[in-house]
Amino acid sequence: MKIIFNRIFSEHDTGLHPETKRRLESFGDLDETPIESGKEYLNLIHPDQHIRNIEEACACGDMIDADTITSKGSFKAAVHAVGAAIMASQRNDFALVRPPGHHAYRTRASGFCMFNNIAVAVQKLVNEGKRVFVFDFDGHYGNGTADIFYCSNKVLYGSLHQYPAYPGNGFVNEIGEGEGKGFNINIPLPPESGDELFKDGCEIIFSIARMFNPDVVAVSAGFDAHHADPLLNLRLTANSFHWVGERLNKNFTNVFAVLEGGYNVDFLPKCTCNFIDGMNGDKMRFSETPTQSSDFTVTEYQRRLELLDSMMQGYWR
């Protein structure tokens, strides 16, 4: 797995905002990858009116909502983020992009996200006859991605995230609808969850994903579950991201990833490099003392797993 990156993503200028161009600048002098615009693929997920609304907002540098800021270069960055996600899906690489995408709905931008980068890439794969497992370990629930594939049995969506936290949903009872019932798996981590609960939750999702038997695994790779991140209250160390890369590499073939969150610019590069090292079977470069969850947190986590198990009866063993 290699990094796909281009300085075009810095043209999305949000100023003093958590989702700042400093996030990618913190990686230092990365090699640039030629990336084509993904604008021609946007209609796989987003209708024309939504695309026009985003383009017009960016042309004026308007705020789309209280969280989602644009600048004159934002549309160009956003369509190239989609292009990078598609490129990553073809190469089994890591698209280091911004703006992120997993909070974007079909017809609405939200949560720093304008277009759903990974959803566009996944829908393209589905149209090619592929079964896709979307694994989202961003510390926030990927509400946009989940909603887009909520009625599909061609896409298994599995997410670990802090609950309660933004965007407010993502509990165990949200399991999909229609043909997609049972194909939306949420493991909502209580605040203050440490490394061991994250790993346990990953193994539960992976056990279901192995039964689903995907052709491709699409990873929404957010690193805001790290203990130093300013937007959440989870306690993961950089070690967990190396571990999850190793586990993905061991359990699945054809894995690609797209950057979502991660807002501590000191730790974002370390966590990302650890993940890629794990995927590539390389040694972990950045190590921290592992964290353990309190007894209260573990008890609440186990209560949620019991509810999840009852919701999944009849869908997966």
N, C-alpha and C positions, 0 to 999 in steps of 0.2 A: 504494500500500500504506500503510495506516494502522495505528497501534497499538491493539489491544484490551487494555484494562487495567481492573482493579478492585481496590480495597483489600482485598477479601475474601481475596486470596491471602496477605496478611500474617497471617491467622488460623492459618495453618500455621506454628506457632512451634517452631523446632528448636533454639533457644538458641545455644550456641557450637558451630556446625557449619558446614562450608563452604557448604551449601545453606541459607542464612539469609535471613530477610526483608529484610535489608540489601541483598540483590541488587537487588530491585525498588525499594526506597527510594532507591537510588543514582541513579535516573532523575529524582529531584526531584518536583515537583508536576505529575504527569500528569493529564490529563482522564480521568475515570472513564467507562467504558462499561457500561450496564446489560447484565448477563449472566445468562442462565438456567442453572439447573442442568442438567448433562448426564447425571444419574443414569439417566434413562429409556433412554439409549443404551448404557449400560455393557455390557449383555448382547450387544451386537454382537460383543464380544471376550471379555468376562470372564463366567465362570459365577457363579451366585448365591452359591455357597459362598465364592468369593474376595471378592465384594463384602461379604458379611456379615463375613468375617474382618477386612477392612480397617476396616469401620465399628466393629466391636467393639474393635479395637486402638486406634483413635482416641478412642473414648469413654473409655478408661482412660489414654490417653497412653502406651501401651506402645511399646517399640521392636519393630519388625517383624523386623529383623536388625541386625547390627552397624553398618550404614551408614544404615539407613532409620528415621528417628525420627518419632514422631507427637505430636500434642497434641490437646486437645479440639476445636480448630477445624480440624484437618487434613482430616477427611472432607469438610466443607463446602467448603474450598478446593479439594480434589482433584476433586470432582464439578463444580465451576464451572470448573476448568481444562479439563475435558473439554468443557463447554459452550462455552467460549471458543474451543477448537480447532475445534469444529463451526461456530461463527459465522465464524471466520477462513476456513474452507473455502468458505463461502457468499459471502464478500465479497472474497476475494483479499487478506486483511489479515494482520497479524502479531499472534498471540496471545502477549502478554507475561505468562506464567503461571508459577506454581509451586504444588505440586511439579511437577518435570519428569516425563517419561513414558517415554522410549525404552528404558529398562532393564527395564520391567515386562513380564513374561510374561502369558500368558492366566490362569494360575492362581497366579502368584507375584509379589509385589513384590520389588524389588531396586534397589540402586544409587541411593538417594534417591527412587525412583519407586514409586507405588502403583497407578495406572491408566495405561495407555498412551494418553495423550491423542491423539497423532497417529494411532495405529492405529485408534482408534474412529472418528475423522473419516474416515479412508481407507476403512474397511469400509463406512461409510454410503454413500460415493461409489461403491464397487464394487457395492453392492446396487442402486444407481440406474443401473447399466450402464456406469459409467465405468472407463477404464483409467487407473491412477494410477502415476506415477513418484515414489517417495519418495527424496528426496535428503537424506542425513544428513551434515552436515559438522561435527558435534560431534567433539571430539578423542578421545572414547571411542566404541567400537563400540556401536551401538544393538542390542544382542543381543536384547532383547525384541521389537522391531519386526521384525527379521530372522527370528526364530523364528516369529512369528505368521504371516508371509506366505511362509514358506520353501517351501511346496508350491503356491503360487499363480502362475499365468501372467497374472493380471489386474493384478498389482502388481509393478513392477520396483523393487527396493531397491538403491540405490547408496550406498556409504559410504566416506568418507576418515577415517582415524583413526590414532592412534599405535598401533604394535604393536612390541614387547609393551607392554601396559598393561592396566589394568582394562577389561573384565571377563575378559580372558585369551584370548578367541577373536576371530574376525574376520579369519582369514588368507585368502589367495587361493583356497584349495581349497574354501571353503565357498560353493558356487555354487547351492544349492537342491536340492530333491528332487522326484521325480515330475514332475507338470506344471510345477512351478516350477524345474526344473533349468535353469540358465543365467540365471535372473532375480534372483539375489543376487550383486551385484558388489562386491567388497571391494578397496580400494586401501589396504593397510596401510603407513602412513608410518613410516619409521624414526625413532627419537628424534633430536632436533636438526634435523629437516626444516624448511626455510625456505619463504619465499613461493613460490619458483619451482617447487618440487616439488608444493606444494598446487595451484597453478594447472594444472600439467601433469596431475595426477590428475583434477582437475575436468573438463578437456577430454576425457579418455578416457571418463569416465562419461557426459558429455553426448553424446558421439558415439554411444554405445550407446542412450541414452535417445531420441535423435532417431529411431533405427530402430524403437524400441518405439512411438513416436508416441503419447504419453500425451494423454488429455483434460485431466488436471489434474496439477500438480506440487505435492507436499506436502513442505515443507522442515523437517527437524528441525534447527533453527538453534541450535547450541551454539557458544560462543565461547571454550572452554577450550583451543583450539589456539594462542591468543595467547601470545606469549613471556613475558608477565608472570603467566600463570595459575599458581597454586600446586600444581595437581594433576597437571600433565603436563609433558613436556619437548619440546614443539614450539616453533617459533620464528616463528610467523606474526606479521605486523604487522596493525594495524587496516586498512591499505590493502587487504589480501586480501579482507576481507569486503565492501568496496565493490565490488571487482572481481567477486566471485562474484555479487553482486546484479545488476550490469550484465550479466553473461553469462547469467544466468537470464532476465532481462528480454528479452534479444536472441533467445534460443533457444526460448523457450516462452511459451505463454499460460496464463492461469488458474493462477497460482502463489500459494500461501498458505504461511505459516510459523508454527511454534510454537517457543517458546523451550525449549531443553534446558539445557545446562550453560553455564559461564562464571562463575568464582568469584573473579576479581579485581574488586572493586566499583568501582575507579577506571576500569578499562578496559571493563567490560561495557557501560555505556551508550554509550561511544564506538564500540565495535565494532558494536553493534546499530544505532545511528543510521547508521553507514557502510553497513551492509547495506541498510537501508531506503532510504537515499539512492540507492544503486546500483540498486535495484529500480525506483525512481521516476524514474530518469534525472537525478537532481540531483547537484550537485558534492559531492565528498568533503569532509566537515567536519573530519575528524581524520586527519592525515597523519603517518607515521613513515618513517624511513629503511628501505627494503626490506632484507630479509635474504636471504642466500645460504647454501646448504647446503655442507658440506665435501665434498671428493672422496670420502671414505669413505662418507658418507651417500648421495651420489648413486649410487655403485656398488651399494650395497645396495638402493636403491630400484629401480634398473634390473634387478637380479637378480629382484626380486619381480614386476616387470612382465612379465618373460619367462615366469615361472611362470604368471601370470595369463593371458597370451596362450595358453599351451598348454592351460590349463583351459577356455578359452572357444572353442576350435576347434570348429566345428560348430554353435555357438549364435549368435554375432554375428560380423560381418566385422571 
